[in-house]
């Protein structure tokens, strides 16, 4: 059996100009990055502002497990299947972060015969967007410390600096650092910490901005620190937003590539869903909706994180709404949620499929209560039995969701035809889902947290620790209480405890810290033991990645 990278290497790619023609884009409207990658300038997108929006399909999943669910793979396979059914379709996906690529997850460009290509480029440096975001973030950090060193005209309180440095790699040693050690020309000594680039506010800002002007405005609104009188200071007080925007002038343009079956794909931005909002850029999604009849997009991790934030933050800000929601599941993941160890997941067990369905059923309920029609995609593996699949189909029907198996890893678009037809049944019915939100922006911050915790996660109660409560009071007093919330929690459970699988009940969600992301336009609520800088596992994926004398990359999956 060929590996993902071997399949990718054997694929014959169309020129990116031919892919662009499928979307009605000419070569003159592209910024070429070689033969198979291009950026679409915002000017080309703006020229199509008056065109009618196509349909939007949101792909999400149950809570991820070590067995893997294949959400991105299903997204790509679904788009390829729709293309086989003669629909004009475009993918809108996130860019991978180097942290997971070299850490525990590996690549994030799909798998098997449902990949986006060139997969090595996409998984590695791509067009440099994440590096530009890292540079813009750290320029602001450097300007803050330099301002203090050069006389501190703004009277920045060095003990109340909110802005963090970032880098696009998992490095737990940077969770707590000390900078300016020694003082003098080394700067002002103080405690600091790093965030991974994919969880940074600059990443979130890039993905929520409507255009260059909105990007610059949001950068200027970043809250960086308090002054010695307790007043909030912003990036625009340092006059940093112009230089930051310059570093992002190319990164703000979405990237165009193709799937293994030559379906156009806009891949742009990559915020984590467990910490940030977990969605690709508003610019790319809106562009795809103008350029194609159907856009397939995905949101990170389970529906309790990425999909909910897609609806609550991205759609609320961008004025868009999905027409259908696909929730990806696997027989193996259902059994894992019923307590079956990873090494025994291939053993047939219909009863454990039934028990593990409790996790999937909560995600179905969540999407339905927010007004979306749901189709469950069962990503099929060779060990799945007909009896297990029949039981999953029965349970989905009882839960009010359509069901379709998907064999898109091995068969590409051909293996997703049944799923595509189920999704198209919903899209062709042309019933626009109601726009509804779980809370009003005018609700108190504590009430917003409680509504999400109890309705989406299934918590019984919320415990907001004193430090977090003080921050809520401070940001509310400063006029930021009417922002939406972005809850950061473990992706492995509906709760804030990664060990609570299935559908936990009666738990208390613990809020330990609250951060203001004023430029992005939301409040970050950190729960449980969630970290904003991941660490590498004992045996990171980097150990298996190599390059040969012929220049071929191996071990990238």
C-alpha positions in Angstrom: 0.0 0.0 0.0 1.4 3.4 -1.0 2.0 6.1 1.6 0.4 9.5 1.3 3.5 11.1 0.1 4.1 8.3 -2.5 0.6 8.8 -3.8 1.2 12.5 -4.0 4.5 12.1 -5.8 2.9 9.9 -8.5 0.0 12.3 -9.1 0.1 14.4 -12.3 -0.8 18.0 -11.5 -2.4 20.4 -13.8 -0.8 23.8 -14.2 -2.2 26.3 -11.7 -3.3 28.5 -14.5 -5.6 25.7 -15.8 -6.9 25.2 -12.2 -7.6 29.0 -12.0 -9.6 28.9 -15.3 -12.1 26.5 -13.6 -12.9 29.4 -11.3 -13.0 32.0 -14.0 -9.7 33.5 -13.1 -7.2 34.5 -15.8 -3.4 34.1 -15.6 -3.2 37.9 -15.3 -5.2 37.7 -12.1 -2.7 35.4 -10.4 0.6 35.9 -8.6 2.4 32.7 -9.5 4.6 30.7 -7.0 6.0 28.3 -9.6 3.8 26.0 -11.8 1.5 24.6 -9.1 0.8 27.4 -6.6 -0.5 30.9 -6.9 -1.9 33.7 -4.8 -5.1 35.5 -5.8 -4.7 39.2 -5.3 -7.5 40.9 -3.4 -8.1 43.1 -6.5 -9.3 40.0 -8.4 -11.6 39.0 -5.6 -13.0 42.5 -5.3 -13.9 42.6 -9.0 -16.4 39.8 -8.3 -18.0 41.4 -5.3 -21.3 41.7 -7.1 -21.5 38.0 -8.1 -24.0 35.8 -6.4 -22.7 33.6 -3.5 -22.7 29.8 -4.0 -23.7 27.3 -1.4 -21.5 26.6 1.6 -20.8 23.2 3.2 -19.2 23.0 6.6 -17.3 19.9 7.5 -16.6 19.1 11.1 -16.2 16.0 13.3 -16.8 14.3 16.6 -14.0 14.7 19.2 -10.7 13.5 17.7 -9.1 10.3 18.9 -5.7 8.7 18.4 -7.3 6.5 15.7 -7.9 9.6 13.5 -11.1 10.7 11.9 -9.9 12.2 8.6 -11.9 15.5 8.5 -9.7 17.2 6.0 -9.5 14.0 3.9 -13.3 13.8 3.8 -13.6 17.5 2.9 -11.3 17.0 -0.1 -13.0 13.7 -1.1 -16.4 15.3 -0.9 -15.4 18.1 -3.1 -13.9 15.7 -5.6 -17.1 13.6 -5.6 -19.2 16.7 -6.2 -16.9 17.6 -9.1 -17.5 14.1 -10.6 -21.2 15.0 -10.4 -20.5 18.0 -12.6 -20.8 20.6 -9.9 -18.6 23.7 -9.9 -16.9 23.3 -6.5 -14.0 24.8 -4.6 -12.3 23.9 -1.4 -11.6 26.4 1.3 -9.2 24.9 3.9 -6.6 26.0 6.5 -2.8 25.9 6.1 -0.9 23.4 8.2 1.3 24.5 11.1 4.8 23.2 11.3 4.2 22.4 14.9 1.8 19.4 14.3 3.6 18.5 11.1 6.8 17.7 13.0 4.9 16.8 16.2 2.2 14.3 16.8 -0.3 14.8 14.0 1.9 14.8 10.9 0.7 16.5 7.7 -2.7 18.2 7.2 -3.2 18.1 3.5 -5.6 15.2 3.4 -4.7 11.6 2.8 -4.6 8.8 0.2 -6.4 9.7 -3.0 -8.1 12.7 -1.3 -5.2 15.1 -0.9 -4.4 18.7 -1.8 -1.2 19.1 -3.8 1.7 19.8 -3.8 1.5 18.3 -0.4 5.1 18.7 0.6 4.9 22.4 -0.1 1.6 22.9 1.7 2.8 21.0 4.8 6.1 22.8 4.9 6.8 26.5 4.1 4.0 26.8 1.4 4.0 30.5 0.3 5.4 31.8 3.6 2.2 33.0 5.2 2.9 31.6 8.6 6.4 33.0 8.6 5.0 36.4 7.7 2.5 36.2 10.6 5.3 35.2 13.0 7.4 38.1 11.9 4.5 40.6 12.2 3.7 39.3 15.7 7.3 39.5 16.9 7.9 42.9 15.3 5.2 44.2 17.7 6.8 42.4 20.6 10.2 43.9 19.8 8.7 47.4 19.4 7.1 47.1 22.8 10.4 46.2 24.6 12.4 48.8 22.6 9.9 51.5 23.5 10.4 50.8 27.2 14.2 50.7 26.7 14.3 53.9 24.8 12.6 56.0 27.6 9.0 54.6 27.8 7.1 57.7 26.6 3.8 55.7 26.8 4.7 54.7 30.4 4.1 51.0 29.7 3.9 48.9 32.8 6.5 46.2 32.2 4.7 43.9 34.6 1.4 44.2 32.7 2.4 43.6 29.1 -0.2 41.4 27.5 1.5 40.7 24.1 3.3 37.4 23.6 6.0 36.4 21.2 5.3 33.4 18.9 6.9 30.8 16.7 5.5 28.1 14.4 6.9 25.1 16.2 6.0 23.0 19.2 8.5 24.0 22.0 7.4 23.6 25.6 10.6 25.2 26.8 9.2 28.6 25.6 6.0 28.5 27.7 7.8 30.6 30.3 10.9 32.6 29.6 12.9 35.6 30.9 14.0 38.2 28.5 16.4 41.2 28.7 18.5 39.2 31.1 21.4 41.3 32.5 19.7 44.6 31.8 21.7 47.4 30.3 21.9 47.2 26.5 20.1 43.8 26.7 16.9 45.7 27.5 14.6 45.5 30.4 14.6 42.2 32.2 11.1 40.7 32.6 9.1 37.5 32.4 7.7 36.6 29.0 6.3 33.6 27.2 5.7 32.3 23.6 2.5 31.2 21.8 2.5 28.9 18.8 1.9 31.0 15.6 -1.3 29.1 14.8 -2.8 30.3 18.2 -1.6 33.9 17.9 -3.9 36.9 17.6 -2.2 38.0 14.4 -3.2 34.6 12.8 -6.8 35.1 14.0 -6.8 38.7 12.7 -5.6 37.6 9.3 -8.3 35.0 9.1 -11.1 37.4 10.2 -10.2 40.4 8.2 -12.3 41.4 5.2 -9.6 43.2 3.2 -6.3 45.1 3.6 -7.9 48.1 5.3 -9.7 45.9 7.8 -6.5 44.0 8.5 -4.6 47.2 9.3 -7.5 48.5 11.5 -7.5 45.2 13.5 -3.8 45.2 13.9 -3.9 48.7 15.3 -6.6 47.6 17.8 -4.5 44.9 19.4 -4.3 45.6 23.1 -0.6 45.3 24.1 -0.3 46.4 27.7 -1.5 48.6 30.5 0.2 51.8 31.3 1.3 52.8 34.9 -2.1 54.4 35.5 -4.0 51.3 34.5 -5.1 52.5 31.0 -5.1 50.1 28.0 -2.5 50.7 25.3 -2.9 49.4 21.7 -0.6 48.7 18.9 -1.6 51.9 17.2 -0.3 53.8 20.2 3.1 52.5 19.2 2.4 53.2 15.5 3.1 49.6 14.8 0.2 48.6 12.6 1.6 50.0 9.4 4.8 48.0 9.5 2.9 44.9 10.6 0.6 45.3 7.6 3.5 45.6 5.3 4.8 42.2 6.5 1.4 40.7 5.8 0.8 42.4 2.4 1.3 39.1 0.5 0.1 36.8 3.3 -3.4 38.5 3.1 -3.9 37.1 -0.4 -5.4 33.5 -0.4 -3.4 30.6 -1.9 -4.7 28.6 -4.8 -3.7 24.9 -5.3 -5.5 21.8 -6.4 -6.7 18.4 -5.1 -5.3 15.2 -6.5 -8.3 15.1 -8.9 -7.8 18.8 -9.9 -10.5 20.4 -7.8 -9.5 24.1 -7.0 -8.6 24.7 -3.4 -8.1 28.0 -1.6 -5.8 27.3 1.4 -5.4 30.3 3.6 -4.7 30.8 7.3 -4.4 28.1 9.9 -5.6 29.0 13.4 -5.9 26.2 15.9 -9.4 25.4 17.0 -8.6 24.3 20.5 -7.1 27.7 21.3 -8.1 30.1 18.5 -11.2 30.0 16.3 -10.1 27.2 14.0 -11.3 28.4 10.7 -9.6 29.4 7.4 -9.8 33.0 6.3 -13.0 35.0 5.7 -11.3 36.3 2.5 -10.7 32.8 1.1 -14.2 31.5 2.1 -16.0 34.5 0.6 -13.8 34.3 -2.5 -14.6 30.6 -3.0 -18.3 31.3 -2.6 -18.1 33.9 -5.4 -16.0 31.8 -7.7 -17.8 28.4 -7.4 -21.4 27.1 -7.0 -20.4 25.1 -4.0 -17.7 25.7 -1.4 -16.6 23.0 0.9 -14.8 24.2 4.0 -13.7 22.7 7.3 -13.4 23.8 10.9 -10.8 22.3 13.3 -11.3 19.5 15.8 -14.7 18.5 17.0 -17.9 20.4 16.4 -17.8 21.7 20.0 -14.7 23.7 19.0 -14.1 24.6 15.4 -17.7 24.3 14.0 -19.2 26.2 16.9 -16.6 28.9 16.6 -17.2 29.0 12.8 -20.8 29.8 13.4 -20.4 32.0 16.5 -17.4 34.0 15.5 -16.6 33.7 11.8 -20.2 33.7 10.5 -21.4 36.3 12.9 -18.5 38.7 11.8 -18.6 37.8 8.1 -22.3 37.6 7.5 -22.3 34.2 6.0 -24.0 30.9 6.9 -23.4 27.2 6.0 -26.2 25.5 4.0 -25.3 22.1 5.3 -23.1 20.5 8.0 -21.1 17.3 7.5 -19.9 15.6 10.7 -17.1 13.1 10.2 -17.0 10.0 12.3 -15.4 6.5 12.2 -16.4 3.2 13.6 -13.0 3.1 15.4 -13.6 6.5 17.0 -17.0 5.4 18.3 -15.5 2.4 19.9 -12.6 4.4 21.4 -15.2 6.7 23.0 -16.8 3.6 24.5 -13.5 2.8 26.3 -11.9 0.4 23.8 -8.1 0.7 23.8 -6.5 1.9 20.6 -4.8 -1.5 19.9 -8.2 -3.3 20.0 -10.2 -0.9 17.8 -10.1 -3.2 14.8 -11.9 -6.0 16.7 -15.6 -6.0 15.7 -17.9 -4.8 18.5 -21.4 -3.6 17.6 -22.3 -2.9 21.3 -19.3 -0.5 21.7 -20.3 1.3 18.5 -23.7 1.9 20.2 -22.2 3.1 23.4 -19.6 5.4 21.7 -22.3 7.0 19.6 -23.1 9.2 22.7 -20.2 11.4 21.7 -21.3 11.8 18.1 -25.0 12.3 19.1 -24.0 15.4 21.1 -22.3 16.9 18.1 -25.4 16.2 16.0 -27.6 17.8 18.6 -25.4 20.9 18.8 -25.4 21.5 15.1 -29.1 20.9 14.8 -29.9 23.2 17.7 -28.0 25.9 15.8 -30.2 25.4 12.8 -28.0 23.3 10.4 -29.1 20.2 8.5 -26.6 17.4 9.4 -25.1 14.6 7.3 -22.9 12.1 9.1 -20.0 10.9 7.0 -18.5 7.6 8.2 -14.9 7.4 7.0 -14.6 3.7 6.3 -11.6 1.6 7.3 -11.0 -2.1 6.2 -11.7 -3.4 9.7 -15.2 -1.9 9.8 -17.9 -4.6 9.5 -21.2 -4.4 7.8 -23.0 -4.9 11.1 -21.1 -2.0 12.7 -21.9 0.3 9.8 -25.6 -0.7 9.8 -25.8 0.1 13.5 -24.2 3.5 13.0 -26.6 4.3 10.1 -29.5 3.3 12.4 -28.3 5.5 15.2 -27.8 8.5 12.9 -31.3 8.2 11.6 -32.8 8.0 15.1 -30.8 11.2 15.9 -32.3 13.0 12.9 -29.2 13.1 10.7 -28.6 11.7 7.2 -25.9 9.1 7.0 -23.4 8.1 4.3 -20.3 5.9 4.3 -17.2 7.4 2.7 -14.3 5.4 1.2 -12.5 8.5 -0.1 -9.0 7.7 1.2 -8.7 4.6 -1.1 -11.0 5.7 -3.9 -10.9 9.5 -4.0 -14.0 11.2 -5.3 -15.5 7.9 -6.5 -15.6 6.8 -2.8 -17.5 9.9 -1.8 -20.3 9.8 -4.3 -23.0 8.5 -1.9 -22.0 11.2 0.6 -22.0 13.9 -2.1 -25.5 12.9 -3.2 -26.8 13.2 0.4 -25.2 16.6 0.7 -26.6 17.8 -2.6 -30.0 16.6 -1.6 -29.8 19.2 1.1 -28.3 22.0 -1.0 -30.7 21.5 -3.9 -33.7 21.7 -1.6 -32.6 25.4 -1.2 -33.8 25.7 2.3 -31.7 28.5 3.8 -30.9 27.6 7.5 -32.1 30.1 10.1 -29.4 32.4 11.4 -29.4 31.8 15.2 -26.8 32.3 17.9 -26.5 30.8 21.3 -26.1 34.1 23.1 -26.5 37.8 22.5 -23.4 39.9 22.3 -25.0 42.1 25.0 -25.0 39.2 27.5 -22.5 39.5 30.3 -19.3 37.6 29.7 -20.0 35.1 32.5 -23.4 34.4 31.0 -21.9 33.8 27.5 -19.4 31.3 29.0 -22.2 29.5 30.9 -24.4 29.2 27.9 -21.7 27.7 25.8 -20.5 25.4 28.6 -23.9 24.0 29.4 -25.5 23.9 25.9 -22.5 22.9 23.7 -20.2 21.0 26.1 -22.9 19.6 28.4 -21.4 21.0 31.6 -23.5 21.2 34.7 -21.7 24.3 36.0 -18.9 26.8 35.4 -16.2 27.7 37.9 -14.5 31.0 37.0 -11.4 31.4 39.1 -10.7 34.8 40.8 -7.9 35.9 38.4 -10.2 35.2 35.4 -13.1 37.0 37.1 -10.9 40.0 37.7 -9.9 40.1 34.0 -13.5 39.8 32.9 -14.4 42.7 35.1 -11.5 44.8 33.8 -12.2 44.2 30.1 -15.9 44.8 30.7 -15.1 48.1 32.4 -12.9 49.0 29.4 -15.8 48.5 27.0 -15.0 45.0 25.6 -17.8 43.1 27.3 -19.9 42.9 24.2 -17.4 40.8 22.2 -18.1 37.1 21.4 -16.1 34.5 23.3 -13.6 32.0 22.1 -13.3 29.1 24.6 -9.9 27.4 24.6 -10.1 23.8 25.9 -8.9 20.3 25.1 -10.0 18.9 21.8 -10.2 15.3 23.1 -13.3 15.7 25.2 -16.5 17.6 25.3 -15.4 18.7 28.8 -12.2 20.4 29.8 -10.7 17.1 30.9 -9.1 15.1 28.0 -9.8 11.8 29.8 -13.5 12.2 29.9 -14.6 10.5 26.7 -18.1 9.8 25.3 -20.7 12.2 26.5 -19.6 13.4 30.0 -22.3 14.8 32.2 -22.3 16.6 35.6 -18.9 18.1 35.2 -17.8 21.7 36.0 -15.9 23.7 33.4 -13.1 25.5 35.0 -12.1 28.9 33.6 -8.6 29.8 34.8 -7.6 32.7 32.6 -9.3 35.2 30.3 -7.4 37.2 27.6 -8.5 40.0 25.4 -8.0 39.7 21.6 -9.4 43.1 20.7 -7.9 43.1 17.2 -9.4 39.7 16.4 -12.6 40.9 18.0 -13.2 38.3 20.7 -12.4 37.3 24.3 -10.3 34.2 24.8 -11.4 32.0 27.7 -8.8 29.4 28.7 -10.1 26.4 30.5 -8.7 23.3 32.2 -5.0 22.8 31.5 -5.0 24.0 27.9 -1.6 25.3 26.7 -1.0 28.0 24.1 2.4 26.5 23.3 2.3 22.7 22.6 5.2 20.4 23.2 6.6 17.6 21.1 5.7 14.0 22.0 8.2 11.4 23.1 8.6 10.2 19.5 7.7 13.2 17.3 6.9 12.8 13.6 10.1 14.7 12.9 12.1 11.5 13.7 10.6 9.9 10.5 10.9 12.8 8.1 13.9 12.9 5.9 15.2 14.0 2.5 17.2 11.8 0.1 20.1 12.7 -2.3 17.5 12.9 -5.1 15.7 15.7 -3.2 12.7 13.5 -2.4 11.0 14.0 1.0 10.1 10.9 2.9 8.1 10.3 6.1 5.7 13.2 5.6 2.2 11.9 6.0 
